[in-house]
């Protein structure tokens, strides 16, 4: 049957061959357009420097990750929920000037690492020489935006890659800068009610979001992990011990919308929070 077709209709035969080739190309194109799998690459950090007048470290390094891969800096933990990204790009690499992921270009990268986010323990802020180990990795085909940080899947992939950790050591200038933030916060508090508090007392200035409703937060809390949110409410209950103060806060005075907040007593500077007063979270 094939022999008769080729002899009698050579033009048709050619058309069939072309069609077959076209079909193969289409199939290849369809295959290449499929979603690529996220992959974690190790990196080599070549420089760690303290930024002047700030608490950030500036790091540079190299990696085998493809261009466009996102750089993440995180403490390693057996619990992926405890792993958060502590770095961002230089001067808004997304072109908007806003915080964004640092990215790999020609096998190299530069990133800013936030000392306050990375250390994560107010008791260590005033200790010059305190060292925190963290993994610095590149993640390809990772679609999450910078505020979303690390998903549980990404955190597990980082742990599986078993990257070497980099030592980040607090300098005297970083400690001085962070202490100055505490001083500024104490000054602000002294001019207001002694029962007013802020969860950002030991954090450098952030862009706090006020557009996230309590319902949105309660319905999908993982969406806002790593973001800075601000709410106003009434303190329903205060539980105190030697190290921490726990609060139950009714958002906007609505006792059906309750936030649970844990404060390190060191940021209260000896003051106490009383029940049934307005508080910022």
QUIMO-V275603 format. One record per residue. N is the residue number from 1. PHI is phi in radians with two decimals (NA if undefined). D_LAST is the distance of its C-alpha to the last C-alpha in Angstrom with 1 decimal. Layout:
N&PHI&D_LAST, N&PHI&D_LAST
This chain:
1&NA&80.2, 2&-1.12&78.2, 3&-1.11&81.4, 4&-1.17&82.7, 5&-1.14&79.5, 6&-1.17&79.4, 7&-1.31&83.1, 8&-1.44&83.2, 9&-2.30&79.8, 10&-1.11&78.7, 11&-1.17&76.6, 12&-1.10&74.7, 13&-1.05&74.3, 14&-1.09&72.7, 15&-1.07&70.4, 16&-1.14&69.4, 17&-1.14&68.7, 18&-1.12&66.5, 19&-1.10&64.6, 20&-1.11&64.1, 21&-1.10&62.8, 22&-1.08&60.5, 23&-1.11&59.2, 24&-1.14&58.5, 25&-1.12&56.6, 26&-1.10&54.5, 27&-1.13&53.7, 28&-1.14&52.8, 29&-1.11&50.5, 30&-1.13&48.9, 31&-1.16&48.4, 32&-1.23&46.9, 33&-1.47&44.4, 34&-1.16&42.9, 35&-1.08&39.4, 36&-1.43&39.5, 37&-1.44&38.0, 38&-1.08&35.1, 39&-2.46&36.4, 40&-1.78&35.0, 41&-2.04&37.0, 42&-1.36&37.0, 43&-2.33&37.0, 44&-2.13&38.6, 45&-1.43&36.4, 46&-1.75&38.8, 47&-2.70&36.7, 48&-2.29&33.4, 49&-2.23&32.8, 50&-1.46&30.0, 51&-1.30&29.0, 52&-1.20&29.8, 53&1.03&27.0, 54&-2.78&24.3, 55&-1.88&23.0, 56&-1.49&24.4, 57&-1.75&27.6, 58&-1.81&30.0, 59&-2.05&32.0, 60&-2.28&35.1, 61&-3.04&37.2, 62&-2.27&39.5, 63&-2.84&39.5, 64&-1.54&41.9, 65&-1.12&39.2, 66&-1.20&40.3, 67&-0.95&39.2, 68&1.60&35.9, 69&-1.10&34.4, 70&-1.67&30.8, 71&-1.59&30.0, 72&-2.24&27.2, 73&-2.13&26.3, 74&-2.65&24.8, 75&-1.20&25.1, 76&-1.53&27.5, 77&-2.68&26.7, 78&-1.18&28.5, 79&-1.80&25.5, 80&-0.97&24.8, 81&-1.20&21.2, 82&-1.54&20.7, 83&-1.71&22.3, 84&-2.24&20.3, 85&-1.32&21.8, 86&-2.07&21.2, 87&-2.25&23.6, 88&-2.60&24.2, 89&-1.32&27.3, 90&-1.42&28.8, 91&0.96&28.1, 92&1.18&27.0, 93&-1.25&29.9, 94&-1.47&29.4, 95&1.53&31.0, 96&-1.72&28.1, 97&1.53&26.6, 98&-1.50&23.3, 99&-1.03&22.3, 100&-2.69&24.6, 101&-1.17&26.5, 102&-1.27&29.2, 103&-2.25&32.5, 104&-1.41&35.9, 105&-2.48&38.9, 106&0.95&42.4, 107&1.33&41.3, 108&-2.23&39.0, 109&-2.70&35.3, 110&-2.38&33.0, 111&-2.63&29.2, 112&-1.82&26.4, 113&-1.94&24.6, 114&-1.37&21.2, 115&-1.10&21.7, 116&-1.15&18.1, 117&-1.16&17.5, 118&-1.28&21.0, 119&-1.17&21.0, 120&1.19&17.6, 121&-2.37&18.1, 122&-0.95&17.1, 123&-1.14&20.3, 124&-1.68&22.4, 125&-1.09&21.2, 126&-1.64&23.7, 127&-1.79&26.6, 128&-1.14&29.0, 129&1.63&30.9, 130&-1.12&28.3, 131&-2.03&29.1, 132&-2.05&27.1, 133&-1.57&29.3, 134&-2.62&28.2, 135&-1.53&30.1, 136&-2.06&30.9, 137&-2.27&32.2, 138&-1.98&33.2, 139&-2.14&32.6, 140&-1.60&35.1, 141&0.96&34.8, 142&-1.93&31.1, 143&-1.56&29.8, 144&-1.16&26.0, 145&-1.31&24.2, 146&-1.01&22.4, 147&-1.09&18.8, 148&-1.25&20.0, 149&1.13&21.0, 150&-1.74&23.2, 151&-1.35&24.2, 152&-1.06&25.4, 153&-1.13&28.9, 154&-1.15&28.6, 155&-1.08&27.2, 156&-1.14&30.2, 157&-1.16&32.6, 158&-1.12&31.5, 159&-1.05&32.1, 160&-1.15&35.4, 161&-1.21&36.5, 162&0.90&36.2, 163&-1.28&35.5, 164&-1.22&36.2, 165&-1.67&33.2, 166&-1.93&32.8, 167&-1.56&31.9, 168&-2.01&29.2, 169&-1.95&29.7, 170&-1.19&27.4, 171&-1.63&29.6, 172&-1.12&29.7, 173&-1.20&28.5, 174&-1.16&25.4, 175&-1.08&24.6, 176&-1.10&25.3, 177&-1.12&23.1, 178&-1.16&20.0, 179&-1.10&20.8, 180&-1.14&21.0, 181&-1.20&17.4, 182&-1.10&16.6, 183&-1.11&19.1, 184&-1.08&17.7, 185&-1.17&14.2, 186&-1.12&16.1, 187&-1.11&18.2, 188&-1.11&15.4, 189&-1.22&14.1, 190&-1.16&17.7, 191&-1.61&18.2, 192&-2.16&15.5, 193&-1.08&15.0, 194&-1.18&15.1, 195&-1.69&12.6, 196&-1.57&9.8, 197&-2.46&7.6, 198&-2.44&5.7, 199&-1.26&5.7, 200&-1.74&8.3, 201&-1.08&10.6, 202&-2.02&13.2, 203&-2.17&13.1, 204&-1.24&15.4, 205&-0.97&14.6, 206&-2.18&13.5, 207&-1.55&13.8, 208&-1.40&10.4, 209&-1.51&11.5, 210&-2.08&11.0, 211&-1.69&14.1, 212&-1.71&13.0, 213&-1.30&13.4, 214&-1.05&12.3, 215&-1.05&16.0, 216&-1.13&16.2, 217&-1.15&13.5, 218&-1.20&15.2, 219&-1.31&18.6, 220&-2.53&18.4, 221&-1.10&15.5, 222&-1.12&17.9, 223&-1.09&18.2, 224&-1.83&14.7, 225&-1.07&15.0, 226&1.54&14.6, 227&-1.58&12.8, 228&-1.84&9.8, 229&-2.01&7.8, 230&-2.16&5.7, 231&-2.33&5.4, 232&-2.01&6.6, 233&-2.85&8.0, 234&-1.97&10.3, 235&-1.30&10.4, 236&-1.48&13.4, 237&-2.63&14.2, 238&-2.19&14.0, 239&-2.11&16.1, 240&-2.09&17.2, 241&-2.43&19.7, 242&-1.18&21.1, 243&-1.94&18.8, 244&-2.34&15.4, 245&-2.13&13.2, 246&-1.80&12.0, 247&-2.17&10.0, 248&-1.96&10.7, 249&-2.08&8.6, 250&-1.51&10.8, 251&-1.14&9.4, 252&0.96&11.4, 253&1.33&13.3, 254&-1.57&14.9, 255&-1.31&15.7, 256&-1.58&16.8, 257&-1.94&13.5, 258&-2.06&11.6, 259&-1.86&8.8, 260&-1.84&9.7, 261&-2.21&7.7, 262&-2.00&10.2, 263&-2.00&10.1, 264&-1.30&13.4, 265&-1.06&15.0, 266&-1.14&16.4, 267&-1.48&13.3, 268&-1.58&13.5, 269&0.92&17.0, 270&1.43&18.6, 271&-1.51&16.5, 272&-2.09&15.3, 273&-1.80&12.6, 274&-1.78&14.5, 275&-1.29&14.4, 276&1.00&14.4, 277&-2.30&12.5, 278&-1.26&10.0, 279&-2.57&6.5, 280&-1.71&3.8, 281&-2.03&0.0
